Amino acid sequence: MNAQGSQELKTNPRDWSWPFWLAVPLYPYSKRRTIRTEVVKDTIWTFDQLHGILYTIVPIRMTVVKLEAGGLFVYAPVAPTAECIRLINDLVAKHGDIKYIILPTSSGLEHKVFVGPFARRFPQARVFVAPHQWSFPLNLPLSWLGFPQKRTQELPEDSSQVPFADEFDYAVLDINLGRGSFGEVAIFHKRSRSLLLTDTIISVSEEPPAIAQLDPYPLLFHARETAQDAIADNPTNRRKGWQRISLFAIYFRPSAVEITNLGNMWRDILQAPNRSRQAYFGLFPFRWQENWQQTFAALSSHGRPFVAPILQTLILPQAPKAVLDWADKVASWDFQQIISCHFDSPIKTNPQQFRQAFAFLEKNSFVNQTLPEADLKFIQELEANLLKRGIATPPKDKV
């Protein structure tokens, strides 16, 4: 697996421009870098970009698969910047046009926002979307969201009915959340034995991903102990920053971090050596406990695949039987790696490990998949608050 090593030499900052960033105003806003990686030789490539809030940045990933009959299959498009399109067109020149574009989620706005602009760059491609698409605050038709009306259709329940059925199988997870739905389309590429997923399974590496190291400032920002610490670029700080970012991204408020009170926060801002816009004007209200690395080790667990806590707590318990039926179907495929849209990829795993990741939905499971209770506290409090306000509904009984 090799990243596109020469692309930094050939790219131009103008090629990173993403002028529609206000639609989903996440870091890095109007400038998005892209790294292409060959995952399976001459068969599968991933395209990584970044997104996040307050320098809590994680990869967002598109997967491109070469079709046996010629042409390309695209799962979960990313921002079609000039750099991204150039890297794709390198593949198009060698393997043929993009034939199919898949939006594998109904709920992931960070994925949905790129599909229309991406599809317009490839007018010959057919677009397939997960069922029960919705938008917020207004539930608008897909054509109003930029999807090409004549080329867009919903994925049928029967996976044999799509034109790419010979090479792929898929299973749709669709959970009604009342005000919308959570959708995930798992797609199995038979020839490479690769499973494509969006959000349900992630794996967190100890080392920062290549896309995060093109501009390491967010990593170094979070590697500090206080606002007074200088930004120092070295491998240790890059690794430390990435691991702390991962804890923030997955737990929102991990147990190993304390948020300083308002008075100390203002004192730290006034004493910060760098109060530039890049440094968020000196704002750094975090204090990490000495055991934070043990907290990360429990999360990463040498790259084991797991279900993110927000899904374990708020989403998947809304339909445990449907989730387990979906997981059983996916586990019936003979895959040897998972390519997820976030965090590490590919994840070397097997159907049994995938299925075990959903054991938290079973009453009598002997598999211990629970994450540390202290780290789940903030998400559990969030769930309780949403239930109190009537925004969320209570979880269903385990199966």
Secondary structure by P-SEA (a helix, b strand, c coil): ccccccccccccccccccccccccccccccbbbbbbbbcccccbbbbbbbbbcccbbbbbbbbbbbbccccccccccccccaaaaaaaaaaaaccccccbbbbcccccaaaaaaaaaaaaacccbbbbbccccccccccccccccccccccccccccccccccccccccbbbbbbbcccbbbbbbbbbbccccbbbbcccbbbbbccccccccccaaaaaaaccccccccccccaaaaaaaaaaaaaaaaccccccbbbbcaaaaaaaaaacccccccccccccccccccaaaaaaaaaacccccccccccccccccccaaaaaaaaaaaacccccccccccccccccccaaaaaacccccccccccccccccccaaaaaaaaaaaaaacccccccccc
